[in-house]
Amino acid sequence: MPNSSLLIREARLDDAHDAAEVVKLVDSYASDIIGGGKSLTPDVRERLIPALIAHPSKLIFLAFQGEEAVGLALCFIGFSSFQARPLINIHDLAVLPSHRGQGIGHRLIDAVAVRGREMGCCKMTLEVRPDNEPGLALYKKAGFNRSMLGNYPYWMMDKSL
């Protein structure tokens, strides 16, 4: 189960430490085989934080153990035209490999859900590769349901809020 010393809070991108931790975690995820297996380019690393700061619908949570961020939920607010309400898309959910299996991903999802309810969102969505078995297990345990989008090579899952 998750470590009781884990702190989850919204990232402050104007804070140099938080910004560096976001870049570190996105790069760790991108470098993982599930994230594509390639590190962020120096150009992307340089542009990521300014681009996120400028993006009006971002919502980013960091999971800290002490001063180190060990997990991230990078989300964007969208809109459900069928429900005429906002929704949250979890674009990236990343936990450092050394900290996986401790419930950190689940706690990040829970934090996103709480914020989504506060914002009046109707659901959370995410995309996951069909070969990402740990991710699929986590999302199902967190209450997401499978939904197919035609013949796309991933599943889109959602969870009502």
N, C-alpha and C positions, 0 to 999 in steps of 0.2 A: 504494500500500500504506500501511498505517497508519504514523503517525509514531512513531519509536522513543521519543520523549519522552512518549508517552501512558501514563498511569497509570490502571489500572482497579482499583477497590476498593469494598467495601461502604460504603454511605452510613452516616454516623453522625448520626442525626436529632436527637440531643441537642446537636450542634454547630451553632451558629447559621449558619456559612458553608455547611455541607453542606445544612442545612434550606433555606436561601435558594436554593441551587443546584437542589435538587429542585423547589421551587415554580417557579423560572424555566424549567426544562426541561419540566415538565408543562404549564405555560402556553404555552410555545413550540409544543409538540406540539398542544395543543388549538386554538391559533390557526391552525395549518396547515390547508389544505383537506382533507388526509387525516385530520386529527384532528377535523374538524367545522367548522373555520373560525371559531370563537368563542373569545375569551380566557376564562380562568377569571373568574368573578365575584369581587368583593372578598370576599364571604362564603366562597366555596370556598377562595380563597387563604389566608384566615385559619384555616380549619378543617382544611386538608389535612394539615399536619404533625402536629397533635395526634391526628387520626384515624388517620394511619399509625402513629404511636407506639403507639396503643392496639390496633392490629390485630395479633393474635398470629402470623399466618402470612406477614407481609410479608418480602420479600427485595429489597433495592434496591442496585443497583450504579451507580456514577458513573464516567464516563471523564473524566479531567482532562488538560488541557494547561496546565502551570503551575498557577496557582491557580484557573483557570476550568474549571468542569465543562462539557463540550461534548457529552456523551451520557449517557443514562440507560436502565437496564433496571429497570422497576418490576414486580416479580413477586409472586405469591402461591402458597403451598404448598397444593395440593389433595390429592385422594386418588383413586386408581383402584381402584374396587371389583372390577373384572375381574382386576386383578393383585395386589390387597391390598397395595399399596405407595403411598407418596406420589408426587406429580407436581408439576412446577412450571409454572405458567401465566405466560407473559410477557404481562402486562396492557398495559404501555406500553413501547415501545422508541422512543426519541427521540434524534436527533442534530441539533444546531443546523444550520440550512440552510447556513451558511458552512463547515461542517466535513463535509458529506456527501461520499461518494465516496472517502473515505480509509481505509475498512475499519474504522471505529470501531464501527459496528453489529455487524459480524461478531465483533469482539473482545469486545463486550459479551455476545453470545450465547455465545461460548466460555467466558467467565467464569461465566455462569449454569450452563452444562453441567457445568463442573468442580465447582461447589458442589452441584449436583443429584446428581452421582455420589457425592460425599462424604456426602450426606444419604440415600442409598439410593433416590433417586427412579427411577422406571421410565421416565419420559419428560418432555419439555417440550411444552407446548401453547401456541398463540397463535391469535388471530383476526386476519384481515387482509381489508381491503376488496378485492373483485375488481378494482377500478380502480387499486389501488396497485401499479403495475407495478414500481417500484424495490424496494418491500418484498417483493413476491412473488419477485423475482429473488434478493434477499438471502437469504430464508428457504430457497429451493430450494438455493442454493449452500451454505448452512449445514447442509443435510441434512434439512430438514423435508420431509414428504410431505403432499400434499393429501388431506383427508378432508371429505366433505360432511355437513352436519347438516340433513337435510330440505331445505326451501326457504328457509332463512335467507339474507339478502343478504350473506353473507360466507363465507369458507372457514375451517374450522378445520384447522390443520396440526399435526402432531406429529413429534417426533424421539425415537427410542429412545435411552436412555442406558445 
